[in-house]
Every structure is written in C-alpha cells, then in structure tokens.
Amino acid sequence: MSAGIDRACQAGARLSPACRLVGISARTLQRWRKAGELKSDGRKAAAQQREPANKLSEQERRQILSIANSQAFAQMPPSQIVPALADQGRYIASESSFYRVLNEAGQLAHRGKAKAPRHQRPTPLQASAPHQLWSWDITYLATTVRGVFFYLYLIMDVYSRKIVGWEVFETESADHAASVFRKTHLREEIVGNALVLHSDNGSPMKGATMLATLQWLGVMPSFSRPSVSDDNPYSEALFKTLKYHPGFPDKPFDTLQQAREWVAGFQHWYNEVHRHSALKFITPDQRHRGEDRVILNQRTALYEAAKARRPDRWSGSTRNWKPQQIVYLNSNKSTPKEPKVTDKAA
C-alpha cells in the first residue's frame, strides 16, 4: 500500500488525496513510516481480516461433518457428541467448533426423529358485519381484601367494537362463562349466523360446559396460541381502555354490586359516547346499527366543501373518512390492508 501511494505521488498526485483513496490519512502513513519499515496494512481492521493461526483446516472440517453425520451421532447435538467422543479418548474439536461447522454447512437443524416444534399462527378471521366475529376474555378487578378479586367477563363484537355482553362474578369458571355467553347470544338474537367466538386458552374458555354451550348454539370456537398475548388484541385493548378510563375507581371495589354498577356505567359510555379511533371516531353503537356510513359521508362532504372554499389550505386530498369495510383478527402478511390516507390540511 505504501509503494502504491509513492507511485501515485511520483505521478503527480498529492499525498493527502492518495491516502484518502486507500482509506487512511497522510498523518497515519507518516506515523507508520516513522515506526519502522512498512510491509503491510497497519490498521486494526486489516489485522482482523487476516486468517487466525488456529483456524480449522479443510480436512478437520470434513472430519467434523463426517462424525456428526455418522450413524452413531446423527441424532445427537454437538453438546452430546463432544462428551461422547471424550469418553472414547478422542478430541476432534471444541463444542463451539462443531456448532460453527454444522451451521456453515446448513446442518444445524433439529437432529433426531422428533420433529422441531412448530408455532403456527391461528387462521386469520374476518368480519364484514356485526355478529360474525366476537371476542371475549376475563380480567381481574381488585377488591378491598388483599389477594381477592372479582372477575369481569366481557364479550365484544370485533366488527363494531360494541360490548355485547358482560358480567362480574366472584369466581372464575366455565359455568359462568357459558351463562354469560348464552344470555348474550339470546339478547342479541343470533339466529342462523355463522358466528365465531375467539378467546385465549384459559380454563374457563376451554371448559367442558363452555364448549358444550357453543356447540349447542352452533358457534365456532377460536383460540389463541398458548402463552401468546397478542393473539386476542381486541379484548386486550378493551381492557386497557377500561382500566385507564378516567372514571376507573382509585380504590378497590368493596362489594360485587359496586363493581357491577361501575361496569354498567362504563358499558354505556363505551358503546354510546366513546368515539373509537379505529372506527374513524364513530361510537361502537353507531357502527353496530350501520349508521357509520351516513355519518362518515357527511364528514367527507363537509371536508370537501371546506377545501372548495379555501383550496390554498390543502396540499393534497382531504381526510379519509371511509369506513373500514372488513376487520381482521390475527391477520398475516398476506392479509390485505386498507391504504392509510392522512389529512394534509393546514
């Protein structure tokens, strides 16, 4: 490298640009020359690129692969191969070397007859109208007795986000879950609909009484993956809204009746007053009754009229008030998504 810089300078190049071209400064070259004869690149990065003296030879790599794929060790990981070889009085390479060589050869997979565990995402569900897809879950409500909780059973319609059923009990059981769902199903007058009920894998959700009730009513159950919290996002989001509501009591509930009264008030606020951000700020009740299209069309007309009056205040289209036609649960990468349009008004 030093000779190349010298030839460039002899040909008329300046020292600084010539050094910069090879990735060093002129001061660095002067320091290397002052330290002694410069025979190679003195940078640390260049030193790191040099092959280590203890690198495995190609013959040793083939030997590792041959042993790992032999009949005696084909079903064993390197963590067991290396100790087994040691018991035979043989040392080929370290455990990490075995892992590295197998990984580079693309053989560091699940070894043995048993198949590697698969965690497949649940089948995506969708709803284009109310009473097609419900989601439910149970959350704790603290009481004035430490360690004792009330249990809130909450069922929501995923399409409209409306709370269609709820109840507060002192215990958690599949019998209570079946009772709440049966009453909700009757009150909402679900007849002949292909309703899907999604939940997590808790014991009340998968209890015999609950599953028998769903089968009797012709409802298809759907469950989250075990120990996966984001497979039931709508119920989890609803519980967060409930717990962080400004009116949520600062102190624990004293009686079961007190808890039920508060939840009844929350249901009224959430369904009839709360403008849901995912619904283009329409209340769940309005969405459930099909009033959202009229309201959103009126908003669109209002914005278009405002743009027509003062077009200088808009650099693009007006705010997107189109309702979301299809709601997805546990969507994957192939699930279509509606384009996101932002309001570019001043």
N, C-alpha and C positions, 0 to 999 in steps of 0.2 A: 504494500500500500504506500509506503514511504517513497519507494522508487517511482511509482506511478505519479505521485504528486510532484516529485522532482522533474520528471519528464514533462509534465504539464506546464510547470513554471519555466522550464527551458524553452518551451514552445511559445511562451509569451503570456501564459495565464498568470493571474495574481494568486498569491498564496492563500488568502482567505477564501475566495470562491472555490478554489480547487479542494481545500479541506472540507468546506461545507458540502461539496458534491459527494464526498465519501462518508459524510455523517459525523465529522469531528470539527473542532475549532483549530485555528492556527496555534493558539496557546497550548492546546493539548498535544499537538505534534511537537512543538518545541520542548515541552516537558518530557515527552517520551525520549526524544533525542538526547536531552541532557542527562537522562538516567542511564544511558548506555546505548549500545547498538540496537537498533530496532529491526527485528527479523519477522515479527508478526503483529497482528492487531492486538493492541494492549487493552482494549475495552473489556469490561466485565461481561457484557452481553456476548461478545465474541468468544470469551473463555467458556461461557456456559454452553455454547453451541458445540464445543468440542466433545467428542465421544469420551465417556468416562473409561478409566482403565479397567474397571471391574465389570464392564458390560458383558452380558451373556453372549457366547458365540452362537453361530447358527446351528452348530452341532448340538450344543446344550439345549437350545430352544426346541429342536426336533426331539431330543430325548425327553424333555418335559411333556410335550404333547403326546409322545408315544406311551409314556407311563400313565398319563391322565386318561387316555382313551383305551388302555388295556382292559381286558375282561375283569381283572381284579379290582380296578379303581374307577371304572367308567361311571359308576353310580355314586361316587363319593366326591365331596368338595375338597379343595386343597387343604382346608383346615383339618381334614382327617387323613388325607393322603400323606402329608409330610410326617406326622407322628407314626403312621403305619410303616413308612419307609425307614424311619429311625429305629423302630423295633427290629427291623431286618438288618440293621447295621449299614444302611445306605443313606447317604446325604447327597441329594442331587442339587437342590437349590432351596432357598427360603420359601416360606408360605406366600409371602407377598410376590415373589418372583413367579410362582405357579399361577397366582391370580392374574398377574400382569400379562403373562404369556398367553393364558387361556382367553383373556379379554381381547388382546390384539388379534387372536386367531378367530374371534367371534364364537367362542365355545363356552363363554362364561354364562351359561343359561341354567335353567333348573335341571339338575342332574338327578337321575333316578327315574323310577317308573311312575311315581306320583306326579301328576300334572301341576304346573305352577298355579297358584291361586289366582282367580280372576275376579275382579270387582267391576262388573258390568253396570253401567248406568241404567236406571229404570227407563222403560219405554216412554218416550215423550207423550204427554197428554195435551189435549187442546179443547177449548170451549169457545163456541161462537154465539152462545145464547145462555140465558140463565138455566139452572137446573140440569146442566150437563156434567159439570165437574165441581165437586165440593171438596173442601179440605178441612180437617179438624185436628185438634190437639188439646192437651191438658196443661195448665200452668198452675203454679203454686200461688196462693195468697196467704201472706203471713198473718198469724193471729197473735193475740196478746200473750199466749202461752208459748214460751220458747220451745222450739222443736216441733210444734204442732201447726199444721197448715190446713187451709181449706183448698179444695181442688175445683178449678174453673174449667168446665168442659165447654169448648167453643167451636161451633161449626160455621163455616163461611162459604159463600158461593164464589168460586175463583173468578168467574167472568165479571160479575158485578161488584165483587168485594163486600157484598152485603152479609152481615151477621144474620144467618137464618135460624140459628138455634143456639141456646146456651143454658147452663145450669151450674149451680155451685153446690158441692157436696162436701161432707166431712171426710169421706174416704175415696179411694181410687179403685175402681173395679170395672170389669167388663159389663156387669149387670147395669151399672149406672150409665155407661156409655151407650148400651143398647137402648135403654129407656129414653135418653135424650134424643138419640137419632130417630127412634120410632115416632116420637111426638113431633119432631121437626118434619119428618117425611110426611106425616099426616097433615100437619098445619100448612105446609107448602103445596099440598095437593099434587104430589108427584104421582102421575098415573101413566104407565107405559113408556116413560122416558128411560133412555139408556144412561142412567146416572152412574158416575164413577166417584167413589169416596176415597180420597187419598189421606194417608196418615203416616206417622213414623212406626217404629217396630216395638212400641211399648206393649206391656202385657194386657192392658185394657183394650188396645186396638186389635190384638190378635187372639183375645179370649174366645172361648167356645160360644158364649152367649152372644157376643157381638157379631161373630162371623155367621152364626145361625140366623140372626136377625137380618143381616144383609142379604143372605141367600133367600130368605123368606120374602123379602121385599123386592128381590130382583136387582139388587145394587151390586156393582162390581167393585171389590176392594182393590186398592193400590197401596203399596208400602214403599217407604224409603229404604235405602241401603243401611245395613247395621252400622251404627256409630258414625253416620254422616249427617251433619246438622243442616246442610243446605239443600237437601232433597225435599224439604217441606217449607219453602221460603215464604209462602203467603201467610200461613198460620204464624210463623215466627215473626214476620213483620207486623202482623196484627197485635201480637202480644207485646211487642216493643212499643207500639203506639199506645196500647192500654197502660203499660207500666210507666211511660213517660208523659202521660196526659197530665196537664196542669192540675186537674181536679183529683188526681190519684191521691188517696189519703197519705199524709206524712206518717201517721201512726198505724200499727197493725189493726186488723179488724177484730172487734170484740166479740161479735156474735155472727152466726150464719146468716141471720136475717139482714144484718147491716151490710154484709158482703153482697148479698143478692140485690139489695136496693141500689147499691153503688153500681153494680154491673148493669142493672136495668137502665140507669141513667146514662151510662157510657154507651150502651147499645143504641139508645135514642140519638145521642149526639153523633155517634159514628155513622149511623145509617142515614140520618135525615139532615144533619147540619154540616158535618165534616166534608169539605171538598177534597177529594182524593187526588193526589198529584199524578198517580198512574192512570187516572181516568180523565185527564185533561181538566182537572178541578171540577168534576161533576160529583154529586153525592152518590154513594152506593145505591140508595133507593131510586134516584132518578135513572141511573144506569139499569137497575133491575126492572123498572117499569118501561124501559125503552124510550124515555124522554130525552136521553142524552143527545140523540141526533138532531132534534129540533133546536135544542139549546145551543149546541156547537155550531149549527148552521147559522143561527142568529149572530153568534160571535164572529164567525167568518165574514158575514155581510157587514157587520159593524166595522171591522178592521179594514175591509176593502173600501168602505165609504171614507174612513179616516185617511187612507192612503190617497184616495182620489182628491180629497180636499188639500192635502199637503204632501204631494209626492216627493218633495225635497227632503222629507224626513225619513224616507225609506231608501235603503241602498239595494234592496232585494225584495223577495216575496214577504208577505205578511206572516204573522204567526200561524203555525199549523194547528188548527183546531179539529182536524179529522179524528174521529174516534177510532180506537184500536178494535178492529173487527174480530180478530182471533187472539185469544190469550193462551199462552203455552205454559205448561208445567214440566220442569226438568227437560228443558229444550237442550239440544245438542248443536254442534257446529253446522249441521246440515239443515237445521230448522230455520225457515225463512223469518226474517225480521223486517219490520216496517222501517223505512228510511226516517232518520231523525232530521227534522227541519227546525231551525232556530229562528226566532223573530229578530229581524235585523233593523227594527225601527229605532229611531234616535231616542 
